[in-house]
Amino acid sequence: MSKNVGKPTFLRRHFPTFYNRHAQTATGEQATAKVAQQLASTTFDTAFASDTSRAIQTARIILDSRAQPVKLRTVVALRAPFYGGFEGTERAAVWSGFATKLGYQSVAAFAADQTPSELQTLLHDHGADGLAESGQEFWDRYQKGLQQVMTATPDHGQVLLVVDGATLRMMHYVATGRAATRQALAPSVVTTMVYTGDKLIVPVTE
């Protein structure tokens, strides 16, 4: 028995740092408002986000503009990956350091050679404090959150799910075996996936 955890809405909401608790920028709010307009005619049975302020703020912008109210539920397990000592560090600087250390000619070559899970595990393996989640630890934890979403959603129901960019990259790779494009990760893009309880699927569109 599957439930449609799509039309979930996946929004890239973070600044180019590994972790940021600040409220959305004006640009981010504009992108979210655009998504709200795109989803105005879509019926959601449930709505979920992590318990972080930015995830909640993003979800509220979308839900508050709807004629039919949908209760937002927050789940701790839906938080973004935990980066340990890399929290607040610029992504580009960290990837550049890894690329050099591992002998890659460029950051692009390094990034293209890693899966989202492998990138997260590098943070786990090389963090000074050892507190960052590994890719598998993050995904095991996040799937527990998805199970809560599935349990609360009617069979074949539709869910609004607000996620961060790193999580979207992971979900896209798990579903397709391919890296997400820059366009797919844009703040104003809506991504549709189906969650069956043990797998994620990106529906084929005409």
C-alpha positions in Angstrom: 0.0 0.0 0.0 1.5 3.3 -1.1 0.9 6.9 -0.3 1.7 9.7 -2.6 4.3 11.8 -0.7 4.2 14.0 -3.7 3.0 16.2 -4.7 5.5 17.1 -2.0 7.0 20.5 -2.3 10.8 20.5 -1.9 12.3 24.0 -1.5 15.9 24.9 -1.4 15.9 27.4 1.5 19.4 27.7 2.8 22.1 30.2 2.3 25.4 28.8 0.8 26.5 27.7 4.3 26.2 24.3 5.8 23.7 25.5 8.4 21.7 28.6 9.0 19.0 29.3 11.5 18.1 32.8 10.3 14.8 33.7 8.8 14.3 33.7 5.0 15.7 36.5 2.9 13.4 38.7 0.8 14.5 36.7 -2.2 13.6 33.4 -0.5 10.2 34.7 0.5 9.6 35.7 -3.1 10.5 32.3 -4.4 8.3 30.7 -1.8 5.4 33.0 -2.7 5.9 31.9 -6.3 5.6 28.2 -5.3 2.5 29.0 -3.3 0.9 30.4 -6.5 1.9 27.3 -8.4 0.3 25.1 -5.8 -2.8 27.2 -5.2 -5.1 24.6 -7.0 -3.4 21.5 -5.5 -5.2 19.7 -2.7 -3.0 18.5 0.2 -4.2 16.0 2.7 -1.3 16.7 5.1 1.6 19.1 5.4 5.0 18.4 7.0 8.2 20.2 7.7 11.1 19.9 10.2 10.8 21.8 13.5 13.4 24.4 12.4 12.2 28.0 12.1 13.0 28.4 8.4 11.2 25.2 7.4 8.1 26.3 9.4 8.3 29.8 7.9 8.5 28.4 4.4 5.5 26.0 4.9 3.4 28.8 6.5 3.9 31.1 3.5 2.5 28.3 1.3 -0.3 27.1 3.5 -1.5 30.5 4.7 -2.5 31.5 1.1 -4.8 28.5 0.7 -8.6 28.7 0.7 -8.8 25.3 2.4 -6.6 25.2 5.6 -4.1 22.4 6.1 -2.6 21.8 9.5 1.2 21.9 9.5 2.9 19.1 11.4 6.6 19.3 12.4 8.8 16.3 12.7 12.3 16.4 14.3 13.5 13.5 12.1 12.9 15.6 9.0 15.7 18.0 9.9 18.5 18.7 7.4 21.8 16.6 7.8 23.8 17.5 10.9 27.3 18.7 9.9 29.0 18.7 13.3 32.0 21.0 13.3 31.3 22.1 9.8 28.0 23.9 10.8 28.1 27.5 9.5 31.0 26.8 7.1 30.8 27.8 3.5 30.1 24.8 1.3 32.5 25.9 -1.5 35.4 26.3 0.9 34.9 22.8 2.4 34.5 21.1 -0.9 37.6 22.9 -2.2 39.6 21.6 0.7 38.4 18.0 0.2 39.1 18.2 -3.6 42.7 19.3 -2.9 43.2 16.7 -0.2 41.9 13.9 -2.3 43.9 14.9 -5.4 41.1 16.2 -7.7 42.0 18.8 -10.3 38.9 20.9 -9.6 36.0 21.1 -7.2 33.6 20.3 -10.0 35.5 17.0 -10.7 35.4 16.2 -7.0 31.7 16.9 -6.6 30.8 15.0 -9.7 32.6 11.9 -8.4 30.6 11.8 -5.1 27.1 10.8 -4.2 25.2 12.9 -1.7 25.7 10.2 0.9 29.4 10.1 0.2 29.7 13.8 0.6 27.9 13.7 3.9 30.1 10.8 5.1 33.2 12.8 4.2 32.0 15.4 6.7 31.5 12.7 9.3 34.9 11.1 8.7 36.9 14.4 8.6 35.2 16.5 11.2 37.4 17.5 14.1 34.7 16.7 16.6 33.3 13.5 14.8 29.8 14.7 15.4 28.6 15.1 11.8 26.1 12.4 10.6 27.4 10.0 8.1 25.3 9.7 4.9 23.8 6.4 6.1 23.0 7.8 9.6 21.3 10.8 8.0 19.2 8.7 5.6 18.2 6.2 8.3 17.0 9.0 10.5 15.2 10.8 7.7 13.4 7.7 6.6 11.9 7.5 10.1 10.5 10.9 9.5 9.1 9.8 6.1 7.4 6.9 7.9 5.7 9.3 10.2 4.5 11.3 7.2 3.2 8.1 5.6 1.4 6.9 8.7 -0.4 10.3 9.1 -1.5 10.5 5.4 -4.5 8.8 3.8 -3.8 6.0 1.3 -2.8 7.7 -2.0 -3.1 11.1 -0.3 -1.0 14.1 -1.2 1.5 15.7 1.1 3.2 19.1 1.2 6.7 18.4 2.4 9.2 21.2 2.9 12.8 20.2 2.8 16.3 21.8 2.6 18.6 21.5 -0.5 20.9 18.8 0.9 18.0 16.6 1.7 16.5 17.1 -1.7 19.8 16.2 -3.3 19.8 12.9 -1.3 16.1 12.1 -2.1 16.6 12.8 -5.8 19.6 10.5 -5.9 17.9 7.7 -3.9 14.9 7.9 -6.3 16.8 8.2 -9.6 20.4 7.1 -9.0 21.5 10.4 -10.6 22.6 13.8 -9.2 20.0 16.5 -9.2 20.5 19.3 -11.7 20.9 22.9 -10.6 17.5 23.7 -12.1 15.9 20.9 -10.1 17.2 22.5 -6.9 16.1 26.0 -7.7 14.1 27.6 -4.9 11.0 28.1 -7.0 10.8 24.6 -8.4 8.2 22.0 -7.2 9.4 18.4 -7.1 6.9 15.5 -7.2 7.8 12.2 -5.6 5.9 9.1 -4.6 6.9 7.3 -1.4 5.9 3.6 -1.1 7.2 3.0 2.4 10.4 1.5 1.2 11.3 3.5 -1.9 11.1 6.9 -3.5 9.9 7.3 -7.0 10.0 10.3 -9.4 6.9 9.9 -11.6 7.4 10.0 -15.3 5.7 13.0 -16.9 4.5 13.4 -20.4 
